[in-house]
Amino acid sequence: MGREFIDAFEKWADHYDQSVAGEDPEYRVVFSSYDQILEETANAACGTVLEFGTGTGNLTRKLVDRGLNVIGVEPSHNMRLIALEKIPTLKICDGDFLDFPDPGEPVDTITSSYAFHHLTSDEKDKALSRYNAFLSERGRIVFADTLYNSEVDKLRIQHWAKDKGYFNLLKDLQTEYYPLRKDLDRMFRKNHFVPKFKQMNMFVWLIIAEKENE
């Protein structure tokens, strides 16, 4: 359920905002247009929002600034502390995409940025099935995350990282669970969502998946 990455995020918490600002050359392209990506993600959200992988609260703050009711879910203790420093009134709890407290109220949007790839394919499928069951009638999922447009694209990007000498990034690309777009599209549709994909940079896509009306 992505919990195997918690130790890394506990250590990364104090430097995460510097990374997304482009200070780490290996990850600069991953976080290219970061603020625009978060803006478009927040613009697509509505109503009561359940945000997974709140991290240091960068997307969260944009959601709150839009007047949305946000419930944050974040497994990293250190990340939660930083998010609360930025947004002291935030409702945030320990949890992940599959193991989280009952929100206790209807949810209109489920969102996340740079996090859904921590789940295996089976876990992604299980999560989407669960989300469909408790989202409101016109609910939606809004994710910004890394995925590959094709198998050829996957190999091209990994070769690019190797040629650049970005070996930490290459390790991430080879060990995390970045999906192919066609596989993720099929998974959403299997669980009765209609997804649309928009590429935001070399790595990251914005995914807006509307719940199917029966």
Rosetta blueprint (number, residue, H / E / L):
1 M L
2 G L
3 R H
4 E H
5 F H
6 I H
7 D H
8 A H
9 F H
10 E H
11 K H
12 W H
13 A H
14 D H
15 H H
16 Y H
17 D H
18 Q H
19 S H
20 V H
21 A L
22 G L
23 E L
24 D L
25 P H
26 E H
27 Y H
28 R L
29 V L
30 V L
31 F L
32 S L
33 S L
34 Y H
35 D H
36 Q H
37 I H
38 L H
39 E H
40 E H
41 T H
42 A H
43 N H
44 A L
45 A L
46 C L
47 G L
48 T E
49 V E
50 L E
51 E E
52 F E
53 G L
54 T L
55 G L
56 T L
57 G L
58 N H
59 L H
60 T H
61 R H
62 K H
63 L H
64 V H
65 D H
66 R L
67 G L
68 L L
69 N E
70 V E
71 I E
72 G E
73 V E
74 E L
75 P L
76 S L
77 H H
78 N H
79 M H
80 R H
81 L H
82 I H
83 A H
84 L H
85 E H
86 K H
87 I L
88 P L
89 T L
90 L L
91 K E
92 I E
93 C E
94 D L
95 G L
96 D L
97 F L
98 L L
99 D L
100 F L
101 P L
102 D L
103 P L
104 G L
105 E L
106 P L
107 V E
108 D E
109 T E
110 I E
111 T E
112 S E
113 S E
114 Y L
115 A L
116 F H
117 H H
118 H H
119 L L
120 T L
121 S H
122 D H
123 E H
124 K H
125 D H
126 K H
127 A H
128 L H
129 S H
130 R H
131 Y H
132 N H
133 A H
134 F H
135 L E
136 S E
137 E E
138 R E
139 G E
140 R E
141 I E
142 V E
143 F E
144 A E
145 D E
146 T E
147 L L
148 Y E
149 N L
150 S L
151 E H
152 V H
153 D H
154 K H
155 L H
156 R H
157 I H
158 Q H
159 H H
160 W H
161 A H
162 K H
163 D H
164 K H
165 G L
166 Y L
167 F H
168 N H
169 L H
170 L H
171 K H
172 D H
173 L H
174 Q H
175 T H
176 E L
177 Y L
178 Y L
179 P L
180 L E
181 R H
182 K H
183 D H
184 L H
185 D H
186 R H
187 M H
188 F H
189 R H
190 K H
191 N L
192 H L
193 F E
194 V E
195 P E
196 K E
197 F E
198 K E
199 Q E
200 M L
201 N L
202 M L
203 F L
204 V E
205 W E
206 L E
207 I E
208 I E
209 A E
210 E E
211 K E
212 E L
213 N L
214 E L
